[in-house]
Amino acid sequence: MEVIIIEDEKAAARYLQRKLKKLGLEANTLLHSVAGGITWFQQNPAPDLIFLDIQLSDGISFEIFEKVSVNSAIIFTTAYDEYALRAFKLNSIDYLLKPIDEEELEAAIKKFKENYRKEIPEIDLQAFRKMLDGEPVKYYKKRVTIQVGQHLKIVEMADVTCFYSENKGTYLATNSGKNYLLDTSLENLEKELDPEQFFRINRKAIVKLQSIEDIIAYTNSRLQLKLSNFSKFQLVVSRERVKQFKSWIS
């Protein structure tokens, strides 16, 4: 198993190297800069695992991956606080806060080994840059969990046609024409959904862009929508939302 360390503080790199050896991992390559990382990756196959410091002497470490394609598992070693890196935990990218705790290091390695040879998550470099610039990183729902009797059903956003309210309940409609009751409100959902994919057309419905099959001029300067596999009631964009809706679909 090929393991490398990218850390600009040489003493810290050697310290981590010794800790890894105690845990049965040999890290024979130590890199200390963005330039050195780019050169190394251009000349060598990607390793199985990278221990990566964020701030290097000549820049931010992810600049390496803007220059070369690296398909490796990554464990960040950083002084950035847990709140700032929570998004990367959600993406299954592990991290260790400095000074590195041996038990946390061991747990990170265990996590890596358990997921070894599974699909490696892609690093969202744009989100990473926003985080380092102090901008908030927003992550939207990718799936909804629904209770059906004694069972929990997972519905991916790709399978959603729309969300709607009816008889004081909030429902999800799927591409296959099924409807499920949700334990939330449209107001809460609106905050959690990707605004590029979903739009609140009125008080009763949130529609997905890819599900719109037809848009028809309707009374009082409103618009009527036809969605795939949805016919429970008419979906009409309220007059005060028409301008924003047209901008959203353009």
N, C-alpha and C positions, 0 to 999 in steps of 0.2 A: 504494500500500500504506500503510495507516494504522498507525503505530507510536506508542506512548505510553510514557512512563517514569513510574513511581510510586516516588519516592525522597524521604525527608524531608530529607536533606542537600542543599540546593540546589546547592552547589558540586559534589558528587558527581553530581547529575543533569545538570548542564551538561557536566561532564567526559565522562560517558557519551554525551551528545548529540553532542559533537564527535567522539568515537570512531566512533559510528554513521555520521555524515556522511562520514567518511573511507572507510567501507566501503559507501557508497552507499545508506544508509537515513536518511530524514529523520524525526526524532522531534520534531514541532512542539508536542506537548502534554506538559507536565511537571506532575505532581501530587505533592503532598507530605504528604498525610494521608489517614486512613481517611474522614473526613467529606467531604473534597474529592473523593476517589475515588467515593464513593457518589453525590454530587451530579452529578459529571461523567457517570457511566454512566447515570444516570436521564434525562439530557438529550441523550445522544449514542449513536449506534449503536456496538456493540462494535468495537474495532479488530482488525486482523489479528494484531498481536503486542504483548504487554505485557512490558516489563522491570520486574520487581516486586521491591522490597526487602521483606523479611519484617517487620522491626521499624520501624514508623513512629512519629511523634511522639505520636500519640493512640491507639495500639493496634497490633494485629497485622494485617497487610495482608489476610489472607484473610477478615477480618470484612467486608470490602467485598462478597465473594461470598456471604456469608450474608444480605445485604440485597438484592442485585441479581443477576440471572442474566447471566453474562458468558461468551459462547462465543468465547474467544480463545485463541490459543497463548500460553504464558507461559514466559519465561526468568527464573528467580529470580536476583537479585543479593543476595548475603548473606554475612555473616561466620560463619555456622554451618559447622561442619566437614563434610568430605566423608562421614564415617561416618554422621552424623546425617541427611544428605540422600540416602543411597544408595537408599532406598525410592522416592524420587521420580524417580531416574534410571531405575529399573526401569519406572516408569509413563510413560516417554518425556517427562517434564517436565525440561527441561534447567536447569542452574543455573551461575552464575559466582561464584566466591569472591572476596571483596574482599581486597586491591585487585585490580581487574579486569585480567587480562592480555589484551593486544590479540589475541594468537594464539588464546586460548581464546574470546574474543568472536567472532572471525571464524569459528571452528569451530562455535559455537552458532548463528550466523546461517546458516551453510551447512546445518546440520542442519534448521533451521526451513524454509529454502527448499526443501530436498529433500522435506519432508513437507507443504509448503504445500497447503492445500485437502483434505488427508486428514482423517480423523476426529480431532478433538482430544480427548485423554484427559481424563476428568473428574477433578477434584481431590478426593481423599479428605480432606475437611475434618476429620473425626473423627480420622483417623490423623495429620494435620498438627498438630492441637491436642495430641495425646498426645506427639508428638515434641517440641514446644515446652515441654511440661510435664515433659520428662525421662523419659517412659514409653517402654519399648521398643515398637516397631511390628512386629507379626508379619505376614508375608506368606506365604500358603500356595500350594502348587502349583496351577497352573491347567491344566496339561497334562503328559502323560508322553511322552517320546520313546523309541521302541522300534526296535531293529534287526531288520529282517526280511530275511534274506539279505544282499545288498549295499545294501539300501535302509534309510532311516530313515523311520519312520512316526510321525506326531504324533497322539496321542489326547487330545482335550479331556476334562476332568473330567465335563462334561455327558454324555459318551458312555460313562462307566464304570459298570458294575453293582457290581463288588466287586473286591477284591484277595484272593488266597488263596495258600497254600503247599501244594505237593504234590511228593513225591519229591525233597525238598531244593531245590526251585526255587520262585521267587516268580512268580505270574502275575497278569495283569490280565484280567478278563472284561468284555466290552463289551455294550451294550444290544442289539446285533445277534447276540449269541451267540458271538462269536469270543473266543479266548483267546490271550494273548501272554505269552511269557516275559520277565521283567524282570531287569535286572542290579542288583538291590538286595534288601533284606530287608523283611519286614513291620514290623520294629522301626524301621527308618529311615523307611519310608513313613508310619508312624503319627505321627511327629514333623512331617512335611511337609504333612499333609493337614488341611483345615479341619475342626475337631472338631464344628462345627455340621452338617456334611454327611456325615462318615464316622465309623464307630464300630468299634472292635476287639471283636468278639463273643467271640472265643476265641483260642487260640494259632495257629489256622490261617486266620483270615479277618477282613477288614475290609470292612464293607458300607456302601453309600451309602443314605441315608435315602429318597431319591426312588425307589429301586429295590425297596423292600420292598412286596410285594403282599399278604402275609398273615402274621400272627403267630399261632402255635398253641401252646397249653399242651403241654408235653412232660414226660417223666419226670424225677423228682428236682428238681421245682420249676424246671426249665429252660424255655426257649422255643425253638420251631423257627420258622425264617423261610423264607418263600417269596419268592424274588427273580425279577424279570422276566428271562426267557431265561437262567436258570442252573439246571442240573440235574446237575452233575458229582457232587455229594455233598450230604448233608444239612448245612444250616447251622443250628447250634444255639448259642444264647447260653449260655455256661457259667454255672453256678449263682452263682459269685461276682461275675458281671458283670450279672446280671439286674436288680438294683435300679438300677444306674447306667444300664443300657439303657432302663428304663422312664422314668427321668428325662430321658434324652436325647430320646426320641420325644415327650415331652409338651410 
